[in-house]
Amino acid sequence: MRCHKSAITILFFIALNAHASDSLFQQKPILRAMEKVASWQLNTWKEKGPRHPWWDWTNAAGYTGIMALTKISKDPKYIHTLVSIGDSLDWQTGPHRLHADDYCIGQTYSLLYAKYKDKKMISNFRRLADSIVMLPHDESLEWKGGIASREWAWCDALFMGPTALSYLSTVTGDKQYLDIATKLWWKTTDYLYDHTEHLYSRDGSFLEKKEKNGKKVFWSRGNGWVCLKIIRGEKSLSGYIKIWLQRSLPCNNKTAAGMHHCWIPKAILSKK
């Protein structure tokens, strides 16, 4: 109940201030800020090149934000940049085919395909998705034996993998991609999700780890990735909203100085 009240309070606050005079909540200033950040990123890539390969998850996560911006910005440079990046990669995912990080970029490929209907944008990713569907996915998610290269064995993967597959399902109308995304989401959730703290362990190696205060260890950034997936996938993957409502309170883990802890229990769990 406390988590439900927290979520409702946040939504009420946003709705209330959306009509306030504070420019922070006005559409035009928000759009200008988004375009300023995206333009800086595009210029940095142009002048210095990417810090990581174009297919890498670090860039692919950024593409999702730029892609969202293209839906509200009239400046064509943002979407043209994404298409150019896809062309430069021949619309391939990363070299570690079954590693969720390496096909995070499939999210953007699928959304670009939805706009342009150019099959080359998703053909390679779809072949990869077909191979994912065919695999048994019956391994344990214990953090050993390079399991991350075959399964969604760490919580960050719940942003990288299921979002890409569910978007592909949406744009192709092929439900098998959504079905496998749902199956693997719940496999990882059943293994890593703590129903008492309403948080995910980073991976199996953290299930029994404890802080000095005796509380369990939960990785802030990893749980942030899960929050993002729930927001981006709530329309296509059933059951996620319930977890989102449960998780709304623990996501607030700032220190008194306004900094986020790397490990959530230092800020939240020790206060319970």
TAQUIHU-V628383 format. One record per backbone hydrogen bond with DSSP energy under -0.5 kcal/mol. CO is the residue of the C=O (numbers start at 1). NH is the residue of the N-H. Records with the same first field share a line. If there is no record, write none. Layout:
# TAQUIHU-V628383
CO->NH ; NH
This chain:
# TAQUIHU-V628383
1->5
2->6
3->7
4->8
5->9
6->10
7->11
8->12
9->13
10->14
11->15
12->16
13->17
14->18
15->19
16->19
17->20
22->25
23->26
26->30
27->31
28->32
29->33
30->34
31->35
32->36
33->37
34->38
35->39
36->40
37->41
38->42
39->43
40->44
41->45
42->46
43->47
44->48 ; 49
45->49
53->56
56->59 ; 60
57->61
58->62
59->63
60->64
61->65
62->66
63->67
64->68
65->69
66->70
67->71
68->71
69->72 ; 73
74->76
75->78
76->80
77->81
78->82
79->83
80->84
81->85
82->86
83->87
84->88
85->89
86->91
87->90
89->92
95->97
96->99
98->100
99->102 ; 103
100->103
101->104
102->94
103->106
104->107
105->108 ; 109
106->110
107->111
108->112
109->113
110->114
111->115
112->116
113->117
117->119
118->121
119->122 ; 123
120->124
122->126
123->127
124->128
125->129
126->130
127->131
128->132
129->133
130->134
131->135
132->135
141->204
142->144
144->147
146->149
147->150 ; 151
148->100
151->153
153->204
154->157
155->158
156->159 ; 160
157->161 ; 162
160->164
161->165
162->166
163->167
164->168
165->169
166->170
167->171
168->172
169->173
173->175
174->177 ; 178
175->179
176->180
177->181
178->182
179->183
180->184
181->185
182->186
183->187
184->188
185->189
186->190
187->191
188->192
189->193
192->201
193->195
194->198 ; 199
199->194
202->155
203->206
204->207
206->209
209->217
211->214
215->211
216->218
218->264
219->223
220->224
221->225
222->226
223->227
224->228
225->229
226->230
227->231
228->232
229->233
230->234
233->236 ; 237
236->238
237->240
239->243
240->244
241->245
242->246
243->247
244->248
247->251
249->252
251->253
253->261
255->258
259->255
262->220 ; 264
263->266
264->267 ; 268
265->270
268->271
269->272
